[in-house]
C-alpha cells in the first residue's frame, strides 16, 4: 500500500508547495464565488461588492523578537495585505488561540502592542474570539486577524493616471496580474530583516550586530503614494517566500518576464553576512515592512523620489522592469551573469509570521 500523504511544515511556508496545496485542494472545493477579486485570483486580499476582505493567521516563534512581536505582526500583516490592493483598511477582527500556561503578562504585552500598531495604522479591532488549548499544543499563542477595506480617492486618482498612460486598462484594483512590459519595479527598502531577526532570536545566533524586524503598517504611505504620485499598477508585500516568491507570482499571473538587477536590491551588510554564513538565499527570506511596487515607466522616478522621502521607503530602489523578451524572473547578478530567480519550494526560515 502507498503511504498516505500528510501535511508537512513546507506546506505552510508560502512557496511552491503551499501554492500547490491551495490550488489542488482549497480552490477545487471553495473557488467559484463570482467575487470581483475572487479566491482563485490568489491576490493578497479579495473584493466582493466593493468591500476588500483579508484573513491572516500568525504563529511566529518566539512571540517576541527584536523589533516586534506577534501582536504587531498580526495587525501590520493584515493591514498591509489590504493596502497593497489599493484599498484603505478601517476595521479588523482578532481571534486569539492561547496555550494553557501562557503568562498573563505576555498576553497583556501582546494586546498592548496590537493597540499601539492599530493607532499607528489608523484602524480598530471591532470583534473577535478567544480560545484556550492544552499546554504544549501550539507554542504559546496564535492570532488570526481579518480586515476590511474600501476604495478611496487616492486609488481613484491613481487609476485615472494609469488609464491615461495605458490603453485597454480596465482593472479597478492593484492586482498581481496588472503588470505589463515596460513597467518599472520599485523595492521600498532592505530585504531579509524580519526573517533574520526572528531566526537570531529563536536560535540565539549572534551576528555581530542586532538585526531588527522591519514589521510595520504601510497603509498610510501607500495611500499617499497613490494620491500624490499615481501611476501604480501593482503592489505586493514580499512576506513568506520573500522577494523571489513575490516577483514570480507577478510574472506568472501577468504573463510577463521580470528583469531584476542584483546590485540594485538593498540588503543590510549584517543580513547579507548572516545569510552567507547560514547558507540562506536572502531573496527567499520573508519581510514584514517592505513593498514592491509596479509603476508605469513615466512615473517611476517620481514614485522613487516620493518613497525616499518617507521613513518607510528611505532606502527604496528601482530594481528592474517587466519585459516581453522572456517569461521568467531573471536576475542580473553582481558578477555580470544572469540566472533565473525561481520561486522557493518553502521558506528557509520556518515560522516567521
TIZATI-847470 format. One record per residue (C-alpha): residue number from 1; x, y, z. Coordinates in nm, 4 decimals, always signed. Layout:
<recs>
 resi       xx       yy       zz
  NUM        X        Y        Z
...
</recs>
This chain:
<recs>
 resi       xx       yy       zz
    1  +0.0000  +0.0000  +0.0000
    2  +0.1118  +0.3516  -0.0728
    3  +0.1841  +0.5630  +0.2333
    4  -0.0828  +0.8285  +0.2917
    5  +0.0391  +1.1811  +0.2240
    6  +0.0400  +1.4164  +0.5217
    7  +0.0839  +1.7882  +0.5834
    8  +0.4446  +1.8967  +0.6444
    9  +0.5939  +2.2260  +0.7572
   10  +0.6806  +2.3015  +0.3935
   11  +0.3088  +2.3168  +0.3124
   12  +0.2831  +2.6278  +0.5291
   13  +0.5998  +2.8048  +0.4180
   14  +0.4467  +3.0163  +0.1416
   15  +0.6455  +2.8758  -0.1515
   16  +0.5634  +2.6451  -0.4419
   17  +0.4434  +2.3618  -0.2151
   18  +0.1973  +2.5934  -0.0379
   19  +0.0656  +2.7209  -0.3712
   20  +0.0185  +2.3649  -0.4967
   21  -0.1716  +2.2693  -0.1790
   22  -0.4059  +2.5668  -0.2170
   23  -0.4695  +2.5158  -0.5873
   24  -0.5127  +2.1386  -0.5669
   25  -0.7386  +2.1201  -0.2619
   26  -0.8709  +2.4600  -0.1445
   27  -0.9598  +2.6175  -0.4799
   28  -1.1041  +2.2878  -0.6044
   29  -1.3693  +2.2940  -0.3321
   30  -1.4062  +2.6607  -0.2320
   31  -1.3492  +2.8591  -0.5520
   32  -1.6110  +2.9994  -0.7862
   33  -1.7634  +3.2728  -0.5695
   34  -1.8011  +3.5211  -0.8551
   35  -1.6444  +3.7937  -0.6410
   36  -1.4880  +4.0941  -0.8134
   37  -1.1446  +3.9753  -0.6964
   38  -1.2164  +3.6115  -0.6047
   39  -1.0354  +3.3481  -0.4008
   40  -0.8934  +3.1873  -0.7132
   41  -0.7105  +3.5090  -0.8079
   42  -0.4820  +3.4359  -0.5080
   43  -0.4098  +3.8047  -0.4587
   44  -0.3194  +3.9420  -0.1153
   45  -0.6871  +4.0174  -0.0449
   46  -1.0270  +3.9663  -0.2092
   47  -1.3048  +4.2034  -0.3152
   48  -1.6796  +4.1442  -0.3073
   49  -1.9500  +4.4096  -0.3514
   50  -1.6805  +4.6775  -0.3381
   51  -1.5535  +4.5649  +0.0042
   52  -1.1961  +4.4388  +0.0429
   53  -1.1537  +4.1415  +0.2784
   54  -0.8452  +3.9714  +0.4178
   55  -0.7856  +3.6954  +0.6735
   56  -0.4435  +3.6128  +0.8166
   57  -0.3117  +3.3752  +1.0852
   58  +0.0129  +3.4318  +1.2746
   59  +0.2103  +3.1605  +1.4523
   60  +0.5565  +3.3157  +1.4856
   61  +0.8077  +3.1734  +1.7344
   62  +0.9272  +3.3288  +1.9556
   63  +0.6316  +3.5519  +2.0361
   64  +0.8679  +3.8461  +2.0992
   65  +1.1647  +3.9188  +1.8739
   66  +1.3974  +4.2155  +1.8055
   67  +1.1890  +4.4936  +1.6530
   68  +0.8455  +4.3411  +1.7080
   69  +0.6174  +4.0697  +1.8405
   70  +0.3260  +3.8547  +1.7311
   71  +0.0727  +4.1294  +1.8130
   72  +0.2370  +4.3943  +1.5956
   73  +0.2863  +4.1351  +1.3242
   74  -0.0816  +4.0364  +1.3250
   75  -0.2064  +4.3931  +1.2781
   76  +0.0583  +4.5109  +1.0305
   77  +0.0380  +4.1958  +0.8176
   78  -0.3372  +4.2229  +0.7671
   79  -0.3353  +4.5984  +0.7137
   80  -0.0587  +4.5713  +0.4535
   81  -0.2344  +4.2980  +0.2550
   82  -0.5401  +4.5221  +0.2224
   83  -0.3346  +4.8317  +0.1374
   84  -0.1360  +4.6699  -0.1462
   85  -0.4630  +4.6065  -0.3291
   86  -0.5096  +4.9851  -0.3249
   87  -0.7748  +4.9889  -0.0520
   88  -0.7985  +5.1828  +0.2734
   89  -0.8188  +4.9429  +0.5734
   90  -1.0515  +5.0612  +0.8502
   91  -1.1508  +4.7676  +1.0742
   92  -1.0063  +4.4383  +1.1997
   93  -1.1236  +4.1296  +1.3791
   94  -0.8935  +3.9400  +1.6136
   95  -0.9156  +3.5776  +1.7286
   96  -0.6719  +3.4525  +1.9936
   97  -0.5849  +3.0858  +2.0416
   98  -0.3920  +3.0767  +2.3686
   99  -0.1942  +2.7900  +2.5130
  100  -0.2536  +2.6866  +2.8718
  101  +0.0359  +2.8220  +3.0783
  102  +0.0973  +3.1386  +2.8760
  103  +0.1899  +3.4166  +3.1178
  104  -0.0881  +3.6732  +3.1558
  105  +0.1816  +3.9444  +3.1444
  106  +0.2877  +3.8183  +2.7991
  107  -0.0730  +3.8214  +2.6772
  108  -0.1151  +4.1759  +2.8091
  109  +0.2048  +4.2816  +2.6313
  110  +0.0819  +4.1313  +2.3031
  111  -0.2578  +4.3031  +2.3213
  112  -0.0956  +4.6345  +2.4125
  113  +0.1356  +4.6040  +2.1121
  114  -0.1663  +4.5395  +1.8883
  115  -0.3317  +4.8535  +2.0233
  116  -0.0230  +5.0663  +1.9522
  117  +0.0019  +4.9279  +1.5971
  118  -0.3698  +4.9852  +1.5361
  119  -0.3308  +5.3511  +1.6326
  120  -0.0284  +5.3777  +1.4038
  121  -0.2273  +5.2324  +1.1139
  122  -0.5495  +5.4196  +1.1958
  123  -0.7658  +5.1063  +1.2354
  124  -0.9749  +4.9470  +1.5099
  125  -1.0372  +4.5902  +1.6262
  126  -1.4158  +4.5645  +1.6323
  127  -1.4846  +4.1965  +1.7137
  128  -1.3052  +3.8688  +1.7808
  129  -1.2840  +3.5422  +1.9701
  130  -1.0674  +3.3721  +2.2346
  131  -0.9923  +3.0022  +2.2781
  132  -0.7539  +2.8182  +2.5130
  133  -0.5912  +2.4851  +2.4222
  134  -0.3935  +2.2338  +2.6275
  135  -0.0344  +2.3035  +2.7290
  136  +0.2205  +2.2058  +2.4658
  137  -0.0253  +2.2284  +2.1744
  138  +0.0925  +2.5395  +1.9895
  139  +0.3848  +2.7252  +2.1450
  140  +0.2127  +2.9992  +2.3411
  141  -0.0266  +3.1877  +2.1159
  142  -0.1700  +3.2028  +1.7639
  143  -0.3548  +3.5115  +1.6401
  144  -0.5928  +3.5304  +1.3456
  145  -0.6765  +3.8773  +1.2215
  146  -0.9229  +3.9613  +0.9477
  147  -0.9529  +4.3043  +0.7931
  148  -1.1999  +4.5153  +0.5961
  149  -1.1032  +4.7869  +0.3478
  150  -1.2681  +5.0181  +0.0965
  151  -1.1908  +5.2329  -0.2082
  152  -1.0973  +5.5959  -0.1574
  153  -0.9973  +5.8999  -0.3620
  154  -0.6290  +5.8093  -0.3607
  155  -0.6980  +5.4885  -0.5532
  156  -0.9330  +5.6685  -0.7930
  157  -0.6654  +5.9324  -0.8630
  158  -0.4053  +5.6629  -0.9200
  159  -0.6202  +5.4623  -1.1604
  160  -0.7077  +5.7687  -1.3658
  161  -0.3361  +5.8344  -1.4225
  162  -0.2706  +5.4713  -1.5181
  163  -0.5552  +5.4703  -1.7701
  164  -0.4219  +5.7862  -1.9377
  165  -0.0898  +5.6130  -1.9988
  166  -0.2088  +5.2635  -2.0837
  167  -0.4723  +5.1724  -2.3390
  168  -0.7234  +4.8970  -2.2633
  169  -0.6528  +4.9026  -1.8881
  170  -0.9750  +4.8110  -1.7079
  171  -0.8641  +4.6896  -1.3640
  172  -1.0189  +4.8691  -1.0659
  173  -0.7611  +4.7366  -0.8158
  174  -0.3853  +4.6850  -0.7871
  175  -0.3694  +4.3179  -0.8833
  176  -0.0805  +4.0770  -0.9358
  177  -0.1985  +4.0353  -1.2952
  178  -0.1724  +4.4072  -1.3871
  179  +0.1970  +4.4211  -1.4807
  180  +0.2858  +4.4931  -1.8458
  181  +0.6165  +4.5125  -2.0383
  182  +0.7968  +4.8384  -1.9628
  183  +0.6571  +4.8812  -1.6108
  184  +0.9304  +4.9546  -1.3574
  185  +0.9721  +4.7646  -1.0301
  186  +1.0471  +4.9589  -0.7096
  187  +1.1502  +4.7896  -0.3837
  188  +1.0836  +5.0067  -0.0786
  189  +1.3894  +4.9042  +0.1249
  190  +1.6219  +4.6357  +0.2563
  191  +1.5159  +4.2720  +0.2422
  192  +1.5627  +3.9871  +0.4892
  193  +1.5474  +4.1933  +0.8095
  194  +1.2383  +4.0274  +0.9584
  195  +1.3340  +3.6687  +0.8878
  196  +1.6849  +3.7073  +1.0261
  197  +1.5592  +3.8940  +1.3353
  198  +1.3210  +3.6077  +1.4193
  199  +1.5834  +3.3438  +1.3454
  200  +1.8514  +3.5105  +1.5575
  201  +1.6097  +3.5435  +1.8500
  202  +1.4809  +3.1873  +1.8245
  203  +1.8177  +3.0168  +1.7810
  204  +2.0317  +3.2566  +1.9859
  205  +2.2605  +3.3399  +1.6965
  206  +2.4905  +3.6395  +1.7299
  207  +2.5597  +3.8113  +1.4006
  208  +2.7855  +4.0870  +1.5310
  209  +2.5010  +4.3389  +1.5436
  210  +2.1346  +4.3305  +1.6391
  211  +1.9170  +4.2760  +1.3343
  212  +1.5711  +4.4246  +1.3910
  213  +1.2494  +4.3124  +1.2262
  214  +1.1063  +4.5611  +0.9770
  215  +0.7450  +4.4835  +1.0785
  216  +0.5363  +4.7981  +1.0303
  217  +0.1997  +4.9018  +0.8826
  218  +0.2437  +5.0524  +0.5345
  219  -0.1119  +5.1600  +0.4569
  220  -0.0653  +5.5325  +0.5134
  221  +0.2454  +5.5682  +0.2967
  222  +0.0834  +5.3538  +0.0254
  223  -0.2299  +5.5704  +0.0137
  224  -0.0145  +5.8847  -0.0024
  225  +0.1847  +5.7373  -0.2911
  226  -0.1357  +5.6604  -0.4810
  227  -0.2890  +6.0016  -0.4152
  228  +0.0170  +6.2249  -0.4547
  229  +0.2036  +6.0451  -0.7349
  230  -0.0112  +5.7802  -0.9022
  231  +0.0720  +5.5573  -1.1956
  232  +0.0937  +5.2472  -0.9761
  233  -0.0360  +4.9273  -1.1402
  234  +0.0515  +4.6605  -0.8816
  235  +0.1882  +4.6274  -0.5279
  236  +0.2824  +4.3351  -0.3097
  237  +0.4439  +4.2865  +0.0304
  238  +0.7130  +4.0163  -0.0040
  239  +0.6334  +3.8178  +0.3101
  240  +0.6624  +3.4351  +0.3110
  241  +0.8914  +3.3256  +0.0293
  242  +1.0462  +3.6717  +0.0166
  243  +1.1250  +3.8840  -0.2864
  244  +1.1780  +3.5793  -0.5071
  245  +0.8295  +3.4392  -0.4470
  246  +0.6586  +3.7790  -0.4848
  247  +0.8266  +3.8551  -0.8186
  248  +0.7473  +3.5088  -0.9521
  249  +0.3806  +3.5477  -0.8581
  250  +0.3721  +3.8735  -1.0542
  251  +0.5466  +3.7168  -1.3518
  252  +0.3170  +3.4143  -1.3651
  253  -0.0108  +3.5993  -1.3127
  254  +0.0764  +3.8857  -1.5506
  255  +0.2357  +3.6547  -1.8124
  256  +0.5441  +3.8752  -1.8367
  257  +0.9123  +3.8363  -1.7690
  258  +1.0781  +4.0446  -1.4995
  259  +1.4400  +4.1569  -1.5224
  260  +1.5996  +4.2451  -1.1867
  261  +1.9448  +4.3901  -1.1136
  262  +2.1070  +4.2297  -0.8088
  263  +2.3241  +4.5366  -0.7459
  264  +2.0095  +4.7475  -0.7041
  265  +1.8483  +4.5260  -0.4374
  266  +1.9174  +4.6822  -0.0936
  267  +2.0390  +4.4352  +0.1712
  268  +2.1966  +4.5260  +0.5048
  269  +2.5572  +4.4100  +0.5359
  270  +2.4850  +4.2119  +0.8523
  271  +2.1841  +4.0430  +0.6929
  272  +2.3902  +3.9514  +0.3871
  273  +2.6719  +3.8142  +0.6051
  274  +2.4278  +3.6143  +0.8194
  275  +2.2648  +3.4629  +0.5108
  276  +2.6032  +3.3658  +0.3684
  277  +2.7052  +3.2088  +0.6996
  278  +2.3828  +3.0060  +0.7224
  279  +2.3586  +2.9183  +0.3532
  280  +2.0306  +3.1078  +0.3120
  281  +1.9256  +3.2972  -0.0011
  282  +1.8212  +3.6478  +0.1169
  283  +1.5829  +3.6747  -0.1794
  284  +1.3769  +3.3920  -0.0246
  285  +1.3620  +3.5358  +0.3292
  286  +1.0303  +3.6879  +0.4395
  287  +0.9782  +4.0575  +0.5138
  288  +0.7008  +4.2349  +0.7060
  289  +0.7608  +4.6032  +0.6364
  290  +0.8550  +4.6230  +0.2696
  291  +0.6578  +4.6538  -0.0519
  292  +0.7358  +4.6004  -0.4180
  293  +0.5695  +4.8495  -0.6481
  294  +0.4915  +4.8106  -1.0182
  295  +0.4634  +5.1535  -1.1793
  296  +0.4292  +5.2848  -1.5350
  297  +0.7687  +5.3940  -1.6686
  298  +0.6779  +5.7641  -1.6880
  299  +0.6060  +5.7780  -1.3153
  300  +0.8895  +5.5588  -1.1864
  301  +1.1400  +5.8299  -1.0916
  302  +0.8720  +6.0430  -0.9274
  303  +0.7463  +5.7448  -0.7270
  304  +1.1027  +5.6595  -0.6216
  305  +1.1690  +6.0172  -0.5099
  306  +0.8464  +6.0179  -0.3079
  307  +0.9303  +5.6891  -0.1343
  308  +1.2820  +5.8016  -0.0435
  309  +1.1401  +6.0988  +0.1450
  310  +0.9420  +5.8686  +0.3772
  311  +1.0590  +5.6735  +0.6810
  312  +0.9268  +5.3512  +0.5313
  313  +1.0971  +5.3974  +0.1942
  314  +1.4164  +5.5918  +0.2532
  315  +1.6268  +5.3089  +0.1037
  316  +1.3973  +5.2461  -0.1930
  317  +1.5439  +5.1489  -0.5289
  318  +1.4231  +5.0816  -0.8824
  319  +1.5387  +4.7202  -0.9070
  320  +1.4118  +4.6183  -1.2506
  321  +1.1311  +4.6136  -1.5037
  322  +0.8748  +4.3932  -1.6709
  323  +0.9615  +4.2638  -2.0184
  324  +0.8159  +4.0594  -2.3045
  325  +1.1580  +3.9191  -2.4056
  326  +1.1148  +3.6158  -2.1764
  327  +0.8600  +3.4757  -1.9290
  328  +1.0683  +3.4148  -1.6163
  329  +1.2210  +3.6292  -1.3432
  330  +1.5819  +3.6895  -1.4490
  331  +1.8422  +3.8209  -1.2057
  332  +2.1376  +4.0170  -1.3452
  333  +2.3975  +3.9045  -1.0942
  334  +2.6580  +4.1178  -0.9221
  335  +2.9364  +3.9362  -1.1121
  336  +2.7882  +4.0172  -1.4522
  337  +2.5947  +3.6998  -1.5356
  338  +2.2247  +3.6219  -1.5459
  339  +2.0315  +3.3490  -1.3662
  340  +1.6675  +3.2555  -1.3363
  341  +1.5285  +3.3550  -0.9976
  342  +1.2982  +3.0635  -0.9250
  343  +1.0228  +3.0623  -0.6607
  344  +1.1282  +2.8889  -0.3385
  345  +0.9916  +2.5445  -0.2611
  346  +0.9476  +2.6513  +0.1026
  347  +1.0644  +2.9211  +0.3388
  348  +1.4261  +2.8638  +0.4512
  349  +1.3322  +3.0070  +0.7925
  350  +1.0102  +2.8464  +0.9245
  351  +0.7591  +3.0222  +1.1481
  352  +0.8468  +3.3853  +1.0838
  353  +0.4866  +3.5012  +1.0562
</recs>
